[in-house]
Amino acid sequence: MDKNIIDVYNLIQELAWHFGDHGLNDECCEDLSYVEYMALKKISESENITIQETGNALNFTKSGASKIIDRLEKKGYVARVTSSVDGRVCCVNKTAKGAEMAAGIVEKYSAYVHKMLKELDPDTIGNIKSVLEILVDSAHKQGAL
């Protein structure tokens, strides 16, 4: 295998470590696990997202997504609602508490990234963004292992 591919993998792992569960000072997302935060983030990006759609976005089964949503609902970050389009479908929306939590986490990590990259020129930051978009797009196209 190409050494560059192994290097890319190792660099991704290193980044995942810095942005993963242990987060900033061992605090990822207050009382949320990283997977709960990612589910809240996906739910926050859409209005009336279904449990199935949430699971698909995170490469989880509907059952796995339901368990995560149960935990988020108990914490007051999301609420299940009946779809206005189809009364048989259960959707999930963020609550005001969930919107505040998601925005706070984005703000905290954005400040962290800003501090890391503040010495770089805008073109370099744009290149980093482009490369990360390519990686994320490729990961979405690849799907789960």
MOGI-V167892 format. One record per residue. N is the residue number from 0. RES is the residue in one small letter. SS is DSSP state (H for helix, E for strand, C for the rest). PHI is phi in whole degrees, -180 to 180 (* if undefined). PSI is psi as a letter, one per 20 degrees, with the letter a starting at -180 (999 if undefined). Layout:
[[N & RES & SS & PHI & PSI] [N & RES & SS & PHI & PSI]]
This chain:
[[0 & m & C & * & q] [1 & d & C & -59 & p] [2 & k & H & -59 & h] [3 & n & H & -62 & h] [4 & i & H & -65 & g] [5 & i & H & -63 & g] [6 & d & H & -63 & g] [7 & v & H & -60 & g] [8 & y & H & -57 & g] [9 & n & H & -63 & h] [10 & l & H & -67 & h] [11 & i & H & -63 & g] [12 & q & H & -61 & g] [13 & e & H & -63 & g] [14 & l & H & -64 & g] [15 & a & H & -59 & h] [16 & w & H & -62 & g] [17 & h & H & -73 & h] [18 & f & H & -115 & j] [19 & g & C & -83 & b] [20 & d & C & -52 & h] [21 & h & C & -75 & h] [22 & g & C & 50 & b] [23 & l & E & -84 & o] [24 & n & C & 54 & l] [25 & d & C & 62 & k] [26 & e & E & -125 & o] [27 & c & C & -71 & f] [28 & c & E & -149 & l] [29 & e & C & 57 & d] [30 & d & C & -94 & j] [31 & l & E & -106 & q] [32 & s & C & -74 & r] [33 & y & H & -63 & h] [34 & v & H & -69 & h] [35 & e & H & -65 & g] [36 & y & H & -61 & g] [37 & m & H & -62 & h] [38 & a & H & -66 & g] [39 & l & H & -60 & g] [40 & k & H & -62 & g] [41 & k & H & -62 & g] [42 & i & H & -65 & h] [43 & s & H & -67 & h] [44 & e & C & -81 & i] [45 & s & C & -135 & q] [46 & e & C & -98 & p] [47 & n & C & 58 & l] [48 & i & E & -79 & q] [49 & t & E & -81 & r] [50 & i & H & -62 & g] [51 & q & H & -60 & g] [52 & e & H & -64 & h] [53 & t & H & -62 & g] [54 & g & H & -61 & g] [55 & n & H & -61 & g] [56 & a & H & -64 & h] [57 & l & C & -106 & j] [58 & n & C & 60 & l] [59 & f & C & -115 & q] [60 & t & C & -72 & r] [61 & k & H & -61 & h] [62 & s & H & -64 & g] [63 & g & H & -63 & g] [64 & a & H & -65 & h] [65 & s & H & -60 & g] [66 & k & H & -64 & g] [67 & i & H & -67 & g] [68 & i & H & -65 & h] [69 & d & H & -56 & g] [70 & r & H & -65 & g] [71 & l & H & -65 & h] [72 & e & H & -68 & g] [73 & k & H & -61 & h] [74 & k & C & -83 & i] [75 & g & C & 86 & j] [76 & y & C & -92 & h] [77 & v & E & -139 & r] [78 & a & E & -139 & p] [79 & r & E & -81 & p] [80 & v & E & -137 & q] [81 & t & E & -82 & p] [82 & s & C & -61 & p] [83 & s & C & -74 & i] [84 & v & C & -87 & g] [85 & d & C & -141 & o] [86 & g & C & -61 & i] [87 & r & C & -84 & i] [88 & v & C & -101 & p] [89 & c & E & -97 & p] [90 & c & E & -113 & r] [91 & v & E & -130 & p] [92 & n & E & -126 & q] [93 & k & E & -74 & q] [94 & t & C & -91 & r] [95 & a & H & -60 & h] [96 & k & H & -63 & g] [97 & g & H & -67 & g] [98 & a & H & -64 & g] [99 & e & H & -64 & g] [100 & m & H & -63 & g] [101 & a & H & -61 & g] [102 & a & H & -64 & h] [103 & g & H & -65 & h] [104 & i & H & -68 & g] [105 & v & H & -61 & g] [106 & e & H & -62 & g] [107 & k & H & -63 & g] [108 & y & H & -74 & h] [109 & s & H & -65 & h] [110 & a & H & -65 & h] [111 & y & H & -62 & g] [112 & v & H & -66 & g] [113 & h & H & -59 & g] [114 & k & H & -62 & h] [115 & m & H & -67 & h] [116 & l & H & -105 & j] [117 & k & C & -60 & h] [118 & e & C & -82 & i] [119 & l & C & -89 & q] [120 & d & C & -78 & q] [121 & p & H & -56 & h] [122 & d & H & -64 & g] [123 & t & H & -65 & g] [124 & i & H & -63 & g] [125 & g & H & -62 & h] [126 & n & H & -65 & g] [127 & i & H & -60 & g] [128 & k & H & -58 & g] [129 & s & H & -61 & g] [130 & v & H & -65 & g] [131 & l & H & -65 & h] [132 & e & H & -62 & g] [133 & i & H & -63 & g] [134 & l & H & -63 & g] [135 & v & H & -64 & g] [136 & d & H & -61 & g] [137 & s & H & -63 & g] [138 & a & H & -64 & g] [139 & h & H & -63 & g] [140 & k & H & -67 & h] [141 & q & H & -71 & h] [142 & g & C & 78 & a] [143 & a & C & -72 & q] [144 & l & C & -65 & 999]]
